[in-house]
Each structure stands twice: as structure tokens, then as C-alpha cells.
């Protein structure tokens, strides 16, 4: 027995006419009559009797009508209660600039659709700053790249990202098209964040393993300014694939860095679970789901889901 069949039967009983009930429901009369017949077959009893002026409930139909009306009132009440108790509150989320290029819009769209009454405060900044804000309880959750500074964090590995060299196409010493190795790009004038940030720590550690010294032309703690300097020909940068989303066809050279160890892990970190509000817990789950959806759809350049 389906809930809609109860609604159909109650409507027919109220109108006393199959045709008028069908018109009110926006159905054709034959389809409505078929649904009533299925209901009667399931109950193995006649619910309606046809008369010269329409239809009237049988004794069984009257008994069924009272219970059907009561059931529908309970269902409608449950629906109202569910709508009245929709998740509310606020959540503060930190995203690194490169990650925000891919993740911010889909995540906020998903939050608006799933939890329209939750207010989201989104902070875009470098990973090192986000870690400090998380430790200071200025954020509920954030995507970070390392957890050495964590204080009672809850962490979830999200994705691993390959890194790319982004450079002016006429930069002297630029490797040929195709995958390249960190050893072949470390000598280029590099524009990178300062040493307190995750991407720089990864590049420095990778260069140390290879026993090479990167040529740091300037340290810029801001993606927009850094990319402006690359466009202006000041040097090249090393960034994850997410940073290429904002290039929008600009004439810059891209070279994927093929070294296996030169990958960046994106970790979803939050304050401890017992400190998170229901809104923040829901946002954490939805952020992870959104990231997974983007990777599976091929919408996150150079990203693969973390093996865990």
C-alpha cells in the first residue's frame, strides 16, 4: 500500500466523484480509477460503490476512510516537524587559495542545497595561517597540508595532488613539454610561499632528498600576487593542479612534476569532535563528499583520492 493511494482514496471520498477528484489531483480519471482498484485488490474488499451521481464509500470504505485520514494527518504532521527542525547554526571553514579554486563554489552550493539555514563563514588563506586560526579556535574546520602544529585536531585525509611548474612560456631554461622532474626545474627562478607554509615545506623537503638547492627568486605569501608576478615574467612557481583552474587559457607553460614523492596531501582538519556543533559536523561530512565527487568527476586537476 502506498501513501499516495491513501491520498487518492480520501480525495475521491471527499468529492464523491472520480472525475472531480482526478481533476483536483491533476490526473486523468482512468489512472485514478486504476489506483483505487489496486488499493481494493490489496485490501481484498470493495471500498467504493458507484451510483447515478458518482461514488460513495461502502461500510468498509467508511471504516478505511477514517483511518486513512488519521494516517495522513500523522504523515503531514511528521513532515511539518521535520521542516521545522531543519539544521541551523553557523560554521567557519578555512580553505587554502589553491584548494578554494576548485572546492569553494561546489561546497557552498552543496551547503545551500542541503542545509540552507546554516550560515557559512569561508576563509581563504595560506595553509600555515589556517593552521594557526584552527589552533586559536577561529575556525571550525579547514583543509591543511600538514599537522605538526595540531592541538587535539581531528583529521581526515582527503586527496593527494600532483604538483605543476607554472611559468612564462619564454622563461630561459624552461624544460620541454611533458612531465618533468624537480631536479630539472629547481634551478629556475622560483616564486614560492615562505617557509612556514605547507607547499614550501614540501618543495624544500623534496629538494633536500635530492640534494639540490632550489633557486628562490622571491617569497610571496599570496596566490594572486604570486601569479601576477609569474605572468609578468619574474619567474616560475610550483603549485598543485588546483591552481591551474584559475588560469582560464592564459598563455602560461605547465609542466607536471613527475617525481613520485612530490605530491601534496590535502587533510581535512577540525577541532575535536566534542567541540563541533551539529552544523559544523554536517559541513565536515559534506566538504569531504564534495571533494570526492570532484575528484571522481575529473574536475580536480592532478588530484587522486587518498588511499585510506
N, C-alpha and C positions, 0 to 999 in steps of 0.2 A: 504494500500500500504506500502510495506516495503522498507527500504533503499537498501537492498541487491538486490531487484528486479530491482531497477534503475540501479545498477551497472551491473547486468546481461544483461539487455536490451542494455545498452551502449556498452558493450563488444561485443555482437552479432552484433550490427550495425557496429561497427568498423571493425570486422573481415569479415563480410558478410557471415559467416558460423556458423551454430550452433555447428558443430563438433569441429572446430578450437577454437571457444570461450570456449567451455566446457573443452577442453584440457588445455587452458591457465588458466582457473579458477580452474582446478583440480577436475572437476565434470564429471559425466557420462552425455552423450548427452541427454538421456531421462529425467533426473532430471532437466536439464537446460530448455529443451523444455516445461516441465510441469510448471516451474516457469513463463516462458513467457506467456503461455496460461492463467495462473491465473491472470497475470497482465492485459492481454487483456480483460478477463472476467470482471475484476473490473472496467476497463475503458469503457467497452461495445463498443469497437472498435478494428478493426484489425490494428496492428502496423507493422507487417512484412508480406511480400509476398514471397513465395517460388519460386525460378527459377531453371533452369537446373544447374546453377553454385553455388547456395547457397540460401541466403535470402537477400532481400532489404527492406528498410523501405517504408511503404505506405506514402501518404501525411500526414495522421495523425501521423504516426510514425516519420516523419521528424520533425514535429512541437513538438512532445513529446520529441524527442532526444535532441533538442536544450535546452529545459527547464530542462531535466534530467541532462545534462552535467553541466548546470549552478548550479543546486541544489547540485550536487556532489562537485563542486568546493567550494561552500559555506561551505558544511559539512567538507570537508578536511581542509579548512582554519580555521574553528572553532576548529577542533581537534589540529591543529598546535598551535593555540593561547593558548589553554588550557595547552598543554605540555610546551610551552614557559613560562607560568606564574605559574609554579609549586611553591609551598610554599618553601621558602628558609629562611635562618637565623640560629640562634643558640638558644639553651635553656639549662639552667643549672638546674639539678634535684637532690635533695638530698633524699637518702633512708637510713633508719636505717639498720644495718647489718643483723638483722634477716629478716626484710621485703625484703631486697635485695636478700636473699637466694631464695625466691620464685618468686619475681616480676621482678628483673632486666633483666634477659635474655628474657622472653616473651615480656616485654615492649620495649626493644631495638630492638628485631626482628620486632615487630609491627611498630615501628617508621621507620625502614629501608624499610619495605614494603610499608607503606602508605606515608611517607614523606622522600624519600631518599636524598633530598637536604638540610634537616635540620640537623645541627651538634649538637649532644647531649653531654653535659658535665655532667657526672654522678659522684656524690659524695656519698660515703658510709661512714657513721659515726653514732655515737650515737645521739639519738633524741635531747638531750639538745644542742649539738653542732650545729645540723641542724637548730634548732630554732634561735640560735644566728646568724648563717650565713644568714638566711632568713631576720631577722631584720636588718642586715647590708647590705642587698641587694646584697649579694654574691651568692644567689640562686634565681631562678625564682619561683620554687615550690619545695615542699618537703612533705614527709609523716612524720607526727609527732604524738605524743601521748597526748599532752595537749597544750592548747593555752593561758595559763596565761600571757606569755611574748609577746603576739602578739601586733603588731603595724600596724593597718589597714590591717590585713590579710583578705583574702577571704578563707573560709574553707568549705570543703565538707566531711561529714562523709563517710568513705569507708566501713570498715568492723569491726567486733568485733572478738577478738581472745581469746580463752581459753588458760590458762597457764598450763605448764607441769613442773613437777620436773624431772630434768635430773641428774642422779647420777651414781657413780660406783656401779656395782651390789653387791659388798661385803661391802658397806658402813654400818657401825653399825647403827641400828635404822631405816633402810630403811623400809617404810611401805610395806605391801604385794601388789602383783599385783592387778591392777584395780584402779578405781577412788579413790582419797584420798582427805583429807581436809587440808586446810592450817594449821590448829591447829596441825595436825599430822606430819607436815614436818618443822615447824618453828624452832624446836629445833635442827635440823641437822646443821652441819657446812655449812653455805651458802656462796657461792661466787656470788656477785651481783655487778652491777654498783654502782657508788657513788650516793649520794642523789640528785644531780642536774638533774638526768635523769628520763625519764618517767616510765620505768619499776620499778625502785627502789621506786619511789614515790607511785606507785600503790601497791607494796608489803607492804610498810610501812603503808599506809593508811588502807589497809585491815587488817593488824595485829593490828593496833590501834583500829579498830572497834571491833575486837575480844578480845581486852585487853590481847594480848600476845606479847612477846618480841622476835623478830627473832634473831637467833644466827648467826651474820655476822662474818664469818671467815676471809674474805678479800674483799676489794672493787677493782674491775678491770674494767677499762673503755675501754674495747676492747674485742669483742666477741671471736676472735681467741685465744688470750692468756687465757681468761676465760675458754674456752672449753678444752684447753690443760691442765689446772690445774684440771679440773674435771676428765679428762682421767687419770691423774697422781695420782688420789685418794686424792686430797687436800680437797675435799668436794663436795657438790651438788650445783646446780644452779636452778633457776626458770626462765623459758623462754617461749615465745609463741611457738605454734606449728610450725611456720615457721623455727625456729632454728633446728628442728629435720630433716629438708630436707638435711642438710649437714652431718648428722651422717653416712649415707650410710651403714647401717647394723652394725655399731660398737657395741660392747658388753656393752652398757650403759643401765641402767634401766630408763624407762619412766613411770611416773605416772601422769595422768591428774588430775589437782586440780579441785574438783567438786564444790567448793563454788561459789554461783551464782554471787557474787559481784567481784570475782577475774577474771575479763575479761579486756582485753585491747582494747581500741578503736583506730583504725588507722584513722587519719584525713589527708585529702589531703589539704595542706595549700599552699597559694601562696601570693605574693604581690598583691596589689589591682588590679582589672581588668584593670583599665585605665593605669597601668604601664606595663602590659604584652604585649609582641609583638604578632603578629599573630602566629608565630611559637610556642611560649610558651602557648598560648591559645589552640592551636591544641594538643600540648603534654599533657596538663592537661586533656582534654577530653579523649584522648587515654589511658592515665595512668589509669583513673577511669574505662574505658571499659575493659582494660586488667585485672585489679583486679577482676572485677565482673565475667569475663569469667573464671578465675582460680578458684574462689570460687564455681561457679556453676558446674564446671567440677570435683570438689573434689580434686583439685591439691594443695589446701592450707590447710594443716592440722590444725584442730581446729578452722577454721575461718567460720563465718557466715556473710552474708550481713547485713549491718546496716539497722535497721527497716525503717529509713527515705528514 
